[in-house]
Amino acid sequence: MAKRQAAFYLMTIPALLLFFAFHTFPALQGIYYAFTNWDGFSNSFDYVGFKNFINIFKDENVLNSYLFTFKYAIATTILINIISLLIALGLNAKIKAKNFFRGVYFLPNILSVLIVGFIFNYLFSNVFPVWGQKLGSDFLSQNILGNSDWAWIGIVIVAVWQGIAYNTILYLAGLQTIPHDLYEASNLDGASRWREFWSITFPLLASFFTINMVLAMKGGLMVFDQIIALTGGGPGRSTQSIALLIYTGGFQGGEFAYQSANAVIYFIVIVVISALQLKFLQKREMDL
């Protein structure tokens, strides 16, 4: 028993120390700097209390970034879960080359977000406009990433294309847990496919739906890589997310303390949203 405990401590203590050194300690430092006016470069700084937190709520640039981020997160969460559920239902059916199609649909998940973003950047900038000109479509002839009204749609398309892969696998795993006897009984009762879905499939997938909704929303709220690769926050600031604003302002704009306060607020926002999602969706699971 003593040897087993020694092995346990030898494995856990180094990991715990590394986690504290590279995650917990920097996070605590960020909270501390949020109450100062440090620019990230100077050797000295002053304590300013809650001044940074108050100014965050007065900053129109920050508020616009929150608006864009929430709009993007809601759109991607809804689309990813609808499309991935439909794909999972199709892949769970009795079709030929089922494993091949499962591998194809999971492929986007193993690709780098930045690489995918740069590829779609090229497509939006060079390929799709040429197709649009040949088809005589004025809308397709333009690069939507250069249009402040449509750029966010391009980012949503890329995020949904890559995001559905992981969610599809989770839904497939959930579908495997549903006893086939239930469907046989429903067929004997003459239930339609639509009735089977709402009365059997969807209720028994409730826990997986909760997980996917929370993960998709969290991923949407923390969007960063796609924007870096596709628009860089432009045109202007129309696609600037909170994560991008914190990075550019804190590390490049001399607003380290100010953006640290923004990060603290945003951390609280994400925790609150995730907690509300879990509470609402788990309550729904019980109702089903």
C-alpha positions, 0 to 999 in steps of 0.5 A: 500500500505504501508503494502504491501511494508513493507511485500515486504521489510521484505521478500527481504532484509533478502534474499538479505543480506544472498545472499550478505554474502554467495555469493557476498562477498566471490566472491569479496574476492576471486578476491581480494586474486587473486592479492596476494600470500596468501596460505590460512593459513598464517596470512600475505600475499603480493600484487603481482599484475597480477603475478598469472594471468600470471603464469596461462597461463604458467602452463602446469597442468592448460592448460591440465585441461582446455583441459580435461574440454572442451573435456568433456563439448563438448562431454556431451553437444552433447550427452545429447541433442541428446539422451534427444531429442530422448527420449522426442519425444518417450515419447510424442508419443501415447504409453501405460504407458506414465506417468510411463516411464516419471517418470522412465526417470526422476528418475536419476535427483533426485538422488545425483550426488555423490551417482550415481558416487559411484554406477557406480564406483563399476560397472566399477571396479567390475561388468563390468570386470566380464561380460567382462571376461565371454564374452571374451572381453579384453576391457570390462575386464578392469576397464576403470576408471583406464586407462588414455586414457579411464577414461574420457569416463566413466565419460561422460557415467555417466554424460550423463545417469544422465543429460538426465533426466532434459533435457528430461523434458524440451524438453517434455515441449516444445513439448507440446507447438506445436499445433497438427493441424500443424502435421495434416496439414503436414499429409494431405500434405504427409510429412514424419516423418523426414520432420515433424521433421525438418520443424515443431518440431525442429524449434518450439523447438528452444528456448528449444534447446537453453536453454538445450545447454547452461545449458548442456555446463555450467554443463559440464564446472563446472564438479566436483562431478562425478570426485570426485566419479569416479576417483578423477582426476586420473589416474595421472591427466588425468581426472582433471577438472578445478573445481577440480584443483581449489579445490584441489590446493586452499584448500589442496595445499596451492595455495589459491591466485593462484587458486583464479586467476584461478577461476576468469579466468575460470569465465570469460571463462564460461561467454564468452562461455555462451554469445556466445552460446546465441548469436549464438543460438538465431540468429539461432532461428530467422533464423528458 
